[in-house]
Amino acid sequence: MARARSMKDSFITMTPSPFMIFHLFSISPFTSLLYSPKKSPRNQQKLFNPQTLALFFLSLLVTFSFLGISLLNLIQTYQDDQVTCSLISATPTFSLSAHSAMLLASLSSTKSNDDVDEPRLAVSAMMPLPTHILAGNLTEEERKFWEQPDGEGYKPCLDFRIRYRRKSAKISKEKKRFLVVVASGGLNQQRNQIVDAVVIARILEAALVVPVLQVNLIWGDESEFSDLFDVKHFMRTLQTDVRVVSSLPSTHLMSRQSIENQLPYNISPLWIRARFFKQLNEEGVLVLKGLDSKLSKNLPPDLQKLRCKVAFHALRFAAPIQELGNRLARRMWIEGPYVALHLRLEKDVWVRTGCLTGLGSEYDETIAKIRQSQPEYLTAKLNMTHIQRRLAGLCPLNSLEIARFLKAMGAPGSARVYIAGGEPFGGHLALQPLAAEFPKLVTKERLAQEGELSPYLNRSSALAAVDYIVSLNSNVFVPSHGGNMGRALQGHRAYVGHRKYIKPNKRTMLQLFEDSSISEEEFGIIIRKLHNRAQGQPEPRTNKRDRDVTAYPVPECMCKHRASTI
């Protein structure tokens, strides 16, 4: 991303403003006549000879010609803006395309001389492709399924307060204190920890070393930060918030390094400074591990905005992954609207949740044996039976349940469904009920051309990143089991225009699945009514304070009808 040019250069490329016109007007030959020093009467008589008058009228003509051209240019620019606004209001079916223009405007910043080198956030957010025009013979239920929610005028607004900006001048140049963070888990779990690492570095006024990604024990993925994310973009986007360095300087390599891996939950900025600030000053280096979900969800406004800046702007995928994801997304998009379904049917999910697979006793016994040999992976409540877990909404929806849910929500049988996630336990058998109702099932393996996925066959995080990109570009996104990817996409889709996101209410819905007395038509009416306000509409995080701001960016990171400055 190119850095902002100097003020002098910017005047050369800008459309002339009325102030510039006046400035140019003031140095023209016409004004030199008006402001010439007083002369003797003899000189005044010579002043108005035929040559001088000709020069005077020629200068006048040139000046007003320039003035007229500049005014026409300004009028044309104003008319273009008016056309854009009229298109936004007149074509709701292009809701995202319209919102994209508004988003860029809201993210553009009016910079002071102190931060002229800060990259513009308007070009750093990952933006999806526009939604499609609804066409063809659709039923009312099908039309409503594809329609996008009302964003209610919310747009990104990362306007940091003056006090935050003043402190940035010192923090962004920090060279004595360094924070090292080791992020664990899958891709989206690591993303959450990276977001919090930046915030903690800001709280401690320390430079942040590019986070270390711990080898994933379940999938054996050894990807490093630079394999998954654009490091230069990460550094550049955050350069006015936190100094990010690729490695520890040689002066700190032999420093005593305290490793903290027993952090309590819900830690506050005050707790962090009281616990680590003096230690960091003395030792110069602090290493944090086990950061997942430890930092409080309720932080001061500027730190909440910083979380959004990291999640939606700084954490851009590495170019090869981003390009591959974009290619696959365009292949899906070009054929019309599609649903992205995060179907959590992998073996490790069944092991961790303590739920039955729905594939029969043979498969359930396989999972039970793994669970007994590795009890540390079980994350669901230990004192509950598998039936209790399912009815409490702690189990992922299986293929049959998600197919019935999509039909009830109005998804047409001809809908193209992109399956995000790893290989389902049970293979094709696990997907059979869904494929019977929605034959146009697509996975990244089917969508990719020969050799496109080869570099990432043993890199589950990179494949999860591809799923993330294709899912972000979908018209409708449905998670079958929540989780980190579901929450990340919920917030990202809200941030880029409140793209449709349907979160199944499993706890209420599954009881209806068991009631055979309800007809399919009645079941559909109940399900649609149950999810009427759960389809991606703006939902303020402040309604439930312990929600993550990167999943619920309203109101800290998105606001109504106001210009934003960074």
C-alpha positions in Angstrom: 0.0 0.0 0.0 1.5 3.2 -1.0 2.2 5.8 1.6 0.4 9.1 1.6 2.2 11.7 -0.4 3.3 15.0 0.9 0.9 17.9 1.0 2.8 19.6 -1.9 2.4 16.5 -4.2 -1.3 16.1 -3.3 -2.1 19.6 -4.7 -0.8 18.5 -8.1 -3.2 15.6 -8.4 -6.3 16.9 -6.7 -9.3 18.3 -8.4 -8.9 22.1 -8.0 -10.9 23.4 -5.0 -12.5 26.9 -4.9 -9.6 27.8 -2.5 -7.1 26.7 -5.1 -8.9 28.6 -7.8 -8.8 31.7 -5.7 -5.1 31.2 -5.1 -4.4 30.8 -8.8 -6.7 33.8 -9.5 -4.7 35.9 -7.1 -1.4 35.5 -8.9 -2.8 36.0 -12.5 -1.8 39.1 -14.6 -5.3 40.5 -13.9 -4.7 40.6 -10.1 -1.1 41.9 -10.6 -2.7 44.9 -12.3 -5.1 45.4 -9.5 -2.4 45.2 -6.9 0.4 47.0 -8.7 2.2 49.6 -6.7 1.2 53.2 -7.2 2.9 55.0 -10.0 3.4 58.6 -11.1 0.8 60.1 -13.5 3.3 59.7 -16.3 3.6 56.0 -15.7 -0.2 55.7 -15.5 -0.7 57.2 -18.9 1.7 54.7 -20.4 -0.1 51.9 -18.6 -3.2 51.9 -20.7 -1.7 51.9 -24.2 -3.2 49.5 -26.8 -0.6 46.8 -26.0 -1.4 46.8 -22.3 -5.1 46.8 -22.9 -4.7 43.8 -25.2 -2.7 42.0 -22.6 -5.3 42.9 -20.0 -8.2 41.4 -21.9 -6.2 38.3 -22.9 -5.3 37.7 -19.2 -9.0 38.3 -18.3 -10.1 35.7 -20.9 -7.6 33.1 -19.8 -8.5 33.6 -16.1 -12.2 33.3 -16.6 -11.7 30.3 -19.0 -9.7 28.5 -16.3 -12.3 29.5 -13.7 -15.2 28.1 -15.9 -13.4 24.8 -16.6 -12.7 24.3 -12.9 -16.3 25.1 -12.0 -17.6 22.6 -14.6 -15.2 20.0 -13.2 -16.6 20.6 -9.7 -20.2 20.4 -11.0 -19.5 17.2 -12.8 -17.9 15.7 -9.6 -21.0 16.7 -7.7 -23.3 15.2 -10.3 -21.3 11.9 -10.2 -21.8 11.8 -6.4 -25.5 12.5 -6.8 -25.8 9.6 -9.4 -24.0 7.3 -6.9 -26.4 8.2 -4.2 -29.4 7.8 -6.4 -28.2 4.3 -7.5 -27.8 3.4 -3.8 -31.3 4.3 -3.0 -32.9 3.0 -6.3 -31.3 -0.5 -6.5 -31.6 -2.3 -3.2 -30.8 -5.6 -4.9 -27.2 -4.3 -5.2 -27.2 -3.7 -1.5 -23.6 -4.7 -0.9 -22.3 -2.9 -4.0 -23.9 0.3 -2.8 -22.7 -0.3 0.7 -19.2 -0.8 -0.6 -19.0 2.8 -1.8 -20.4 4.0 1.5 -18.0 1.8 3.4 -15.0 3.2 1.6 -16.3 6.7 2.3 -16.7 5.9 6.0 -13.3 4.4 6.3 -11.5 7.2 4.5 -9.8 9.4 7.0 -9.0 13.0 7.2 -5.4 13.0 8.3 -3.5 15.5 10.3 0.2 16.3 9.7 1.0 13.8 12.5 -0.2 10.8 10.7 0.2 11.4 7.0 2.1 8.2 6.6 -0.7 6.0 8.0 -2.2 3.8 5.3 -5.8 4.4 4.3 -8.1 1.8 5.9 -10.5 2.3 3.0 -8.4 0.0 0.8 -7.3 -2.5 3.5 -10.6 -4.2 4.4 -11.4 -7.5 2.7 -14.5 -6.7 0.7 -16.8 -9.4 -0.8 -18.3 -9.5 -4.2 -21.7 -7.8 -4.6 -25.0 -9.6 -4.1 -27.1 -10.8 -7.0 -30.3 -9.4 -8.5 -33.1 -11.8 -7.7 -34.7 -13.1 -10.9 -36.7 -16.1 -12.1 -39.8 -17.8 -10.8 -39.2 -17.7 -7.0 -41.7 -18.4 -4.3 -42.2 -15.8 -1.6 -40.2 -18.0 0.8 -37.3 -18.4 -1.7 -37.2 -14.7 -2.4 -37.0 -13.9 1.3 -34.3 -16.5 1.8 -32.0 -14.7 -0.7 -32.9 -11.1 0.4 -30.3 -9.3 2.4 -31.1 -7.8 5.9 -31.6 -4.1 6.5 -28.2 -2.7 7.6 -30.1 0.3 9.2 -27.5 2.7 8.0 -24.6 1.4 10.1 -21.2 1.9 8.6 -17.7 1.3 10.0 -16.4 4.2 12.2 -12.9 3.6 13.7 -12.5 7.2 14.9 -9.9 7.0 17.7 -10.0 9.7 20.4 -7.3 12.5 20.6 -5.8 11.0 23.7 -5.2 7.7 22.0 -3.6 9.4 19.0 -1.3 11.5 21.1 0.0 8.4 22.9 0.5 6.7 19.5 3.4 8.9 18.6 5.5 7.4 21.5 4.1 3.8 21.4 4.6 3.3 17.7 8.4 4.1 18.1 9.0 1.8 21.1 12.4 0.1 21.0 13.0 -1.1 24.6 10.0 -3.3 25.5 9.0 -6.3 23.4 6.0 -8.6 23.6 6.1 -12.1 22.1 2.8 -14.1 21.8 2.4 -17.7 21.0 -1.0 -18.4 19.4 -2.4 -21.9 19.5 -5.4 -23.7 17.9 -6.9 -23.6 14.5 -6.8 -20.6 12.1 -9.7 -18.6 13.6 -8.7 -19.4 17.1 -5.2 -18.1 16.3 -6.8 -15.0 14.7 -8.6 -14.2 17.9 -5.3 -14.4 19.9 -3.4 -12.3 17.4 -6.1 -9.6 17.8 -5.7 -9.6 21.6 -1.9 -9.7 21.3 -2.0 -6.3 19.5 -4.3 -4.9 22.1 -2.1 -6.1 25.0 1.0 -4.7 23.3 -0.8 -1.4 23.1 -1.8 -1.6 26.8 1.8 -2.3 27.8 3.2 0.3 25.4 5.4 -2.4 24.0 6.6 -3.4 20.5 5.0 -6.6 19.2 7.0 -9.3 17.6 5.1 -11.0 14.8 3.2 -13.7 16.6 4.4 -17.3 16.7 1.9 -19.9 15.6 2.1 -23.1 17.7 2.0 -26.4 15.8 -1.6 -27.7 15.8 -1.7 -30.9 17.7 -4.9 -32.2 16.0 -4.0 -31.5 12.4 -0.2 -31.3 12.6 -0.2 -27.9 10.8 3.2 -26.2 11.0 2.3 -23.0 9.2 4.0 -19.8 10.4 2.5 -16.4 10.5 3.9 -15.4 7.1 2.5 -18.6 5.5 -1.0 -17.5 6.4 -1.0 -13.7 6.6 0.5 -10.7 4.8 3.2 -9.6 7.2 4.0 -6.3 5.5 0.4 -5.3 5.4 -0.1 -6.3 9.1 2.9 -4.0 10.1 1.8 -1.2 7.8 -1.8 -1.1 8.9 -0.9 -1.0 12.6 2.1 1.3 12.4 0.3 4.2 14.1 -1.1 1.9 16.9 1.7 -0.5 17.8 5.2 -1.0 16.5 5.4 -4.5 15.0 8.7 -6.1 14.3 9.6 -9.4 12.5 11.9 -10.6 15.3 13.6 -9.6 18.5 16.6 -7.3 18.1 20.0 -8.7 18.9 20.1 -6.5 22.0 17.2 -8.5 23.5 18.1 -12.1 22.4 20.0 -12.8 25.6 17.5 -11.0 27.8 15.8 -12.9 30.6 12.4 -14.0 29.0 9.5 -14.5 31.4 7.0 -17.0 29.9 3.5 -16.5 31.2 1.0 -19.3 30.3 -1.4 -19.3 33.3 -3.4 -16.2 32.7 -6.8 -16.0 34.3 -9.9 -15.3 32.3 -11.4 -11.8 31.8 -8.3 -9.8 32.5 -8.6 -6.1 32.2 -6.1 -3.4 31.0 -5.5 -2.3 34.6 -4.7 -5.9 35.6 -2.3 -6.3 32.7 -0.4 -3.1 33.5 -0.2 -3.9 37.2 1.0 -7.5 36.5 3.5 -7.0 33.6 4.5 -3.3 33.1 7.2 -3.1 35.7 8.5 -6.6 34.8 8.6 -5.7 31.1 10.5 -2.5 31.9 13.1 -4.4 33.8 13.5 -7.5 31.5 12.7 -6.0 28.1 10.9 -9.1 26.8 7.6 -10.8 27.9 6.4 -14.0 26.4 2.6 -14.9 26.6 1.1 -18.3 25.9 -2.4 -19.6 26.3 -4.0 -16.2 25.5 -7.3 -17.6 24.0 -10.3 -15.8 25.4 -8.3 -14.5 28.4 -8.6 -10.8 27.6 -11.9 -9.1 28.8 -14.6 -8.7 26.1 -15.4 -5.3 27.7 -12.6 -2.8 27.0 -12.4 1.0 26.7 -13.8 2.2 23.3 -10.4 2.9 21.6 -9.2 -0.7 22.4 -12.4 -2.1 21.0 -11.9 -0.2 17.8 -8.3 -1.5 17.7 -9.7 -5.0 17.9 -11.8 -4.3 14.8 -8.9 -2.7 13.0 -6.8 -5.8 13.5 -9.5 -8.3 12.7 -11.0 -6.6 9.6 -8.1 -4.6 8.2 -4.7 -5.8 9.4 -5.2 -9.6 9.2 -5.2 -10.0 5.5 -4.3 -13.4 4.2 -1.1 -14.0 2.4 -1.3 -13.2 -1.3 -1.2 -16.8 -2.7 -4.1 -17.8 -0.3 -6.0 -14.6 -1.0 -5.7 -15.1 -4.7 -6.8 -18.7 -4.6 -9.8 -17.9 -2.4 -10.8 -15.1 -4.6 -10.7 -17.3 -7.7 -12.9 -20.0 -6.1 -15.3 -17.4 -4.9 -15.6 -15.9 -8.4 -16.3 -19.4 -9.8 -19.2 -19.8 -7.3 -20.4 -16.2 -7.7 -20.5 -16.1 -11.5 -23.2 -18.8 -11.7 -25.5 -16.9 -9.3 -26.3 -16.6 -5.6 -25.0 -19.4 -3.3 -25.1 -20.5 0.3 -22.0 -21.1 2.3 -22.5 -23.8 4.9 -19.9 -24.3 7.7 -20.7 -28.0 8.2 -18.9 -29.2 11.3 -18.8 -33.0 10.7 -15.1 -33.6 11.1 -13.9 -36.5 13.4 -12.3 -34.2 16.0 -15.6 -32.2 16.3 -17.5 -35.4 17.3 -14.7 -36.3 19.7 -14.6 -32.9 21.4 -18.4 -32.4 21.7 -19.3 -35.8 23.0 -22.2 -36.1 20.6 -23.4 -39.0 18.4 -22.7 -38.8 14.7 -26.1 -39.9 13.4 -24.3 -42.4 11.1 -25.0 -45.5 13.1 -23.5 -47.5 15.9 -20.3 -48.5 14.1 -19.2 -44.8 13.6 -20.3 -43.9 17.1 -18.2 -46.7 18.6 -15.1 -45.4 16.7 -15.6 -41.9 18.1 -16.2 -43.3 21.6 -12.9 -45.2 21.6 -10.9 -42.1 20.5 -12.7 -40.1 23.2 -11.8 -42.7 25.9 -8.1 -42.7 24.8 -7.9 -38.9 24.6 -10.3 -37.6 27.3 -8.6 -34.2 27.3 -10.2 -33.3 23.9 -13.7 -33.5 25.3 -14.9 -29.9 25.8 -18.7 -30.4 26.3 -20.1 -30.8 29.8 -19.0 -34.1 31.3 -22.0 -34.7 33.4 -24.5 -34.7 30.5 -25.6 -37.6 28.3 -25.3 -37.3 24.5 -29.1 -36.7 24.3 -28.9 -33.9 26.9 -26.0 -32.3 25.0 -28.0 -32.4 21.8 -31.2 -30.9 23.2 -29.1 -28.2 24.9 -27.7 -27.1 21.5 -24.2 -28.3 22.2 -24.0 -30.6 19.2 -23.4 -29.7 15.6 -26.4 -30.2 13.2 -25.8 -33.2 11.1 -26.4 -33.4 7.4 -30.1 -34.4 7.7 -30.9 -31.7 10.3 -29.2 -28.9 8.3 -31.0 -30.0 5.1 -34.4 -29.8 6.8 -33.4 -26.4 8.3 -32.4 -24.9 5.0 -35.7 -26.2 3.4 -37.7 -24.7 6.2 -35.9 -21.3 5.8 -37.0 -21.2 2.2 -33.8 -22.3 0.4 -34.8 -23.7 -3.1 -33.7 -27.2 -4.0 -31.7 -25.7 -6.9 -29.6 -23.6 -4.6 -25.8 -24.1 -4.9 -24.4 -24.9 -1.5 -20.7 -24.5 -0.7 -19.5 -26.8 2.1 -16.8 -25.1 4.2 -14.9 -27.3 6.6 -12.7 -30.3 6.7 -13.4 -33.8 5.5 -16.6 -35.1 7.2 -16.3 -38.2 9.3 -18.1 -40.8 7.3 -17.2 -39.3 3.9 -20.0 -39.3 1.3 -22.3 -41.1 3.7 -22.3 -38.1 6.1 -23.4 -35.8 3.3 -26.0 -38.0 1.7 -29.1 -36.6 3.3 -28.0 -33.0 2.4 -27.1 -34.0 -1.2 -30.5 -35.6 -1.7 -32.3 -32.3 -0.9 -29.6 -30.0 -2.5 -27.9 -31.8 -5.3 -25.6 -28.8 -6.2 -23.2 -29.3 -3.3 -19.8 -27.9 -3.9 -16.5 -28.2 -1.9 -13.2 -26.5 -2.5 -11.8 -29.8 -3.8 -14.5 -30.0 -6.5 -14.3 -26.3 -7.3 -10.5 -26.1 -7.6 -8.8 -26.9 -10.8 -6.0 -29.5 -11.0 -3.0 -28.6 -8.9 -4.6 -25.4 -7.3 -4.9 -27.0 -3.8 -1.6 -29.0 -4.0 0.5 -26.5 -2.1 -2.0 -26.7 0.9 -2.9 -30.4 1.1 -1.2 -30.8 4.5 -1.9 -27.3 5.7 -5.4 -27.2 7.3 -5.1 -23.5 8.3 -4.5 -22.4 4.7 -7.5 -24.5 3.6 -9.6 -22.9 6.4 -8.5 -19.5 5.0 -9.8 -20.5 1.6 -13.1 -21.5 3.1 -13.2 -18.2 5.0 -12.8 -16.2 1.7 -15.4 -18.2 -0.2 -17.9 -18.0 2.7 -17.4 -14.3 3.1 -18.4 -13.8 -0.6 -21.6 -15.9 -0.3 -25.1 -14.5 -0.4 -26.1 -16.5 2.7 -23.8 -18.0 5.4 -25.1 -20.7 7.8 -22.9 -22.2 10.6 -24.0 -25.6 11.8 -22.2 -25.3 15.1 -21.1 -21.8 15.8 -17.4 -21.8 16.8 -14.6 -19.4 16.0 -15.1 -19.4 12.2 -18.8 -18.8 12.6 -18.2 -15.8 15.0 -15.4 -14.4 12.8 -17.6 -14.4 9.7 -20.6 -13.1 11.7 -18.6 -10.0 12.6 -16.9 -9.7 9.2 -20.1 -10.0 7.2 -21.7 -7.3 9.5 -18.7 -5.0 9.0 -18.9 -5.1 5.2 -22.6 -4.4 4.9 -24.6 -6.8 7.1 -24.5 -9.7 4.7 -27.1 -12.4 5.5 -26.0 -14.7 8.3 -28.4 -17.3 9.7 -27.5 -18.8 13.0 -29.7 -21.8 13.8 -31.4 -21.7 17.1 -30.6 -25.4 17.9 -31.9 -25.5 21.4 -35.5 -24.5 20.4 -35.4 -26.0 16.9 -34.3 -29.6 17.8 -37.3 -30.1 20.0 -39.5 -29.4 16.9 -37.5 -32.0 14.9 -38.7 -34.7 17.3 -42.3 -33.7 17.0 -43.7 -35.9 14.2 -47.2 -34.4 14.5 -46.0 -31.1 12.8 -46.4 -31.0 9.0 -43.5 -29.8 6.9 -45.5 -26.7 5.9 -46.2 -25.8 9.6 -42.6 -26.7 10.5 -41.4 -24.2 7.9 -43.6 -21.4 9.2 -42.4 -22.0 12.8 -38.7 -22.1 11.8 -38.9 -18.9 9.7 -40.7 -17.1 12.5 -38.2 -18.3 15.1 -35.3 -17.0 13.0 -36.9 -13.8 11.8 -34.5 -11.6 13.8 -31.5 -13.8 13.5 -30.4 -13.3 9.9 -27.6 -10.8 10.1 -29.5 -7.6 11.1 -27.5 -5.1 13.2 -27.4 -6.4 16.8 -25.7 -4.2 19.3 -23.0 -5.9 21.4 -24.1 -3.8 24.4 -27.3 -5.9 24.7 -25.1 -8.6 26.1 -21.8 -7.1 27.3 -19.7 -10.3 27.3 -19.9 -10.7 23.5 -16.8 -10.3 21.4 -16.8 -7.0 19.5 -15.3 -8.7 16.4 -18.5 -10.7 16.2 -20.8 -7.8 17.2 -19.1 -4.7 15.8 -22.2 -2.4 16.5 -21.9 0.1 18.2 -18.2 0.4 19.0 -16.9 -0.1 15.5 -20.0 0.8 13.4 -22.2 3.8 13.7 -25.0 5.6 11.9 -24.8 8.5 9.5 -21.5 10.0 10.4 -18.2 10.5 8.8 -15.3 8.7 10.3 -11.7 9.6 11.0 -8.9 7.4 12.0 
